[in-house]
């Protein structure tokens, strides 16, 4: 046994997968986990909303056609719970109008089945970067809040001189 204490690495990013087809759920989960993500799976909208509300994952892979509810309605409810999450909508029925509707409703990306592993992982990585960037902008860093000025936030020289 080593004398050095093991330092745990960062926790893997959570990705909620809401997919009702068991074989696709297993496939997507396997791809995500091999890439180092923690995949949390749900096969209904109700289970998806419950998992989302409990975990607040930064990225959600969401099938549009769920047995108990439309996926876009689920996405809207989840975004009311946590508007920082990034949704990657996945569907076998990909039309331009569905894609536009999904994007207007708040989707980050729209994937039409079947898609390859690289496309899926690229979409997840982009969504995580976007979610991380949003979180960093939302939280002031050390030195961002200038005391005595009512919580004024700014890093530029002009704002600091104000």
Residue pairs with C-beta under 8 A, 6 or more apart in sequence:
11 38
12 36
12 37
12 38
13 36
13 37
13 38
13 58
13 59
13 128
14 37
14 38
14 40
14 55
14 57
14 58
14 59
15 32
15 37
15 38
15 39
15 40
15 57
15 59
15 60
15 61
15 124
16 40
16 41
16 42
16 48
16 51
16 52
16 55
16 57
16 59
16 60
16 61
17 25
17 28
17 29
17 32
17 39
17 40
17 41
17 42
17 60
17 61
18 41
18 42
18 43
18 44
18 45
18 47
18 48
18 60
18 61
18 62
18 63
18 66
18 71
18 74
19 25
19 28
19 41
19 43
19 61
19 63
19 90
20 43
20 44
20 63
20 65
20 66
20 67
21 63
22 43
24 63
24 113
25 41
25 43
28 39
28 61
28 120
29 39
29 41
31 117
31 120
31 121
32 39
32 120
32 121
32 124
33 39
35 121
35 124
37 124
40 51
40 55
40 57
42 48
42 50
42 51
43 67
44 66
44 67
44 68
44 69
45 66
45 68
45 69
45 70
45 71
45 73
45 74
46 68
46 69
48 60
48 62
48 66
48 74
48 78
49 74
49 77
49 78
49 81
51 57
52 60
52 78
52 81
52 82
52 85
53 78
53 81
56 81
56 82
56 85
57 85
58 84
58 85
58 86
58 127
58 128
58 131
58 132
58 135
59 85
59 86
59 87
59 88
59 124
59 127
59 128
59 131
60 75
60 78
60 85
60 86
60 87
60 88
61 88
61 90
61 120
61 124
62 71
62 74
62 75
62 87
62 88
62 89
62 90
63 71
63 90
63 91
64 70
64 71
64 72
64 89
64 90
64 91
64 93
64 98
64 102
65 71
65 91
65 92
65 93
66 74
71 89
71 91
72 89
72 101
72 102
72 105
75 87
75 89
75 102
75 105
75 106
75 107
76 105
76 106
78 85
78 87
79 85
79 87
79 106
84 131
84 134
84 135
84 138
85 131
86 108
86 109
86 127
86 128
86 130
86 131
87 106
87 107
87 108
87 109
87 127
88 107
88 108
88 109
88 110
88 111
88 123
88 124
88 127
89 102
89 107
89 109
89 110
89 111
90 111
90 112
90 113
90 115
91 98
91 110
91 111
91 112
91 113
92 112
92 113
94 110
94 112
94 113
98 110
99 110
102 110
103 110
108 126
108 127
108 130
109 123
109 126
109 127
111 119
111 120
111 123
140 153
143 155
144 153
144 154
144 155
145 151
145 152
145 153
146 152
146 153
146 154
146 160
149 162
152 159
152 162
154 160
154 162
